Amino acid sequence: MSTKPGQSHFNGFALVPSERKARVVEASITWNYTTWLNIAFLGLAALLVWRFLKTGGPEMLRMMNEPPPAEAH
Protein backbone atom coordinates (compact mmCIF):
# COMPACT_ATOMS: atom_id res chain seq x y z
CA MET A 1 0.00 0.00 0.00
CA SER A 2 1.45 3.34 -1.01
CA THR A 3 1.20 6.34 1.27
CA LYS A 4 0.30 9.85 0.25
CA PRO A 5 2.95 12.55 0.54
CA GLY A 6 3.15 13.70 4.15
CA GLN A 7 1.07 10.81 5.50
CA SER A 8 4.10 9.06 6.99
CA HIS A 9 4.78 12.15 9.14
CA PHE A 10 1.34 11.84 10.74
CA ASN A 11 1.87 8.15 11.42
CA GLY A 12 5.35 8.76 12.83
CA PHE A 13 4.09 11.31 15.36
CA ALA A 14 1.08 9.15 16.33
CA LEU A 15 -1.38 11.71 15.01
CA VAL A 16 -3.56 9.15 13.22
CA PRO A 17 -6.20 7.64 15.54
CA SER A 18 -6.28 3.87 15.77
CA GLU A 19 -10.09 3.80 16.18
CA ARG A 20 -12.54 5.74 14.11
CA LYS A 21 -15.85 6.64 15.69
CA ALA A 22 -17.24 8.86 12.94
CA ARG A 23 -20.94 8.77 12.19
CA VAL A 24 -22.32 9.53 8.78
CA VAL A 25 -25.78 11.05 8.92
CA GLU A 26 -28.03 12.14 6.11
CA ALA A 27 -28.15 15.89 5.62
CA SER A 28 -31.64 17.35 5.76
CA ILE A 29 -33.22 20.76 5.72
CA THR A 30 -34.31 21.90 9.15
CA TRP A 31 -36.28 24.91 10.34
CA ASN A 32 -34.18 26.37 13.14
CA TYR A 33 -33.51 29.88 14.40
CA THR A 34 -31.13 30.70 11.52
CA THR A 35 -33.91 29.93 9.04
CA TRP A 36 -36.19 32.46 10.72
CA LEU A 37 -33.38 35.03 10.92
CA ASN A 38 -32.71 34.59 7.20
CA ILE A 39 -36.39 35.11 6.42
CA ALA A 40 -36.56 38.19 8.66
CA PHE A 41 -33.50 39.78 7.06
CA LEU A 42 -34.76 38.99 3.56
CA GLY A 43 -37.92 40.87 4.50
CA LEU A 44 -35.86 43.77 5.83
CA ALA A 45 -33.79 43.84 2.63
CA ALA A 46 -36.96 43.85 0.52
CA LEU A 47 -38.34 46.73 2.60
CA LEU A 48 -35.14 48.75 2.14
CA VAL A 49 -35.07 48.14 -1.63
CA TRP A 50 -38.73 49.17 -1.86
CA ARG A 51 -38.01 52.36 0.13
CA PHE A 52 -34.97 53.13 -2.05
CA LEU A 53 -37.05 52.85 -5.20
CA LYS A 54 -40.02 54.83 -3.82
CA THR A 55 -37.94 57.76 -2.51
CA GLY A 56 -36.10 58.46 -5.75
CA GLY A 57 -32.95 56.44 -5.21
CA PRO A 58 -32.25 55.63 -8.88
CA GLU A 59 -32.64 59.30 -9.86
CA MET A 60 -30.28 60.34 -7.09
CA LEU A 61 -27.65 57.86 -8.28
CA ARG A 62 -27.96 59.14 -11.85
CA MET A 63 -27.57 62.73 -10.59
CA MET A 64 -24.47 61.80 -8.58
CA ASN A 65 -22.90 60.34 -11.72
CA GLU A 66 -23.17 63.64 -13.63
CA PRO A 67 -20.50 66.35 -13.33
CA PRO A 68 -21.44 69.33 -11.12
CA PRO A 69 -22.64 72.55 -12.78
CA ALA A 70 -19.91 75.05 -13.70
CA GLU A 71 -21.15 77.75 -11.29
CA ALA A 72 -20.76 75.41 -8.31
CA HIS A 73 -16.95 75.79 -8.35
Buried (B, 14 or more C-beta within 10 A) or exposed (E): EEEEEEEEEEEEEEEEEEEEEEEEEEEEEEEEEEEEEEEEEEEEEEEEEEEEEEEEEEEEEEEEEEEEEEEEE
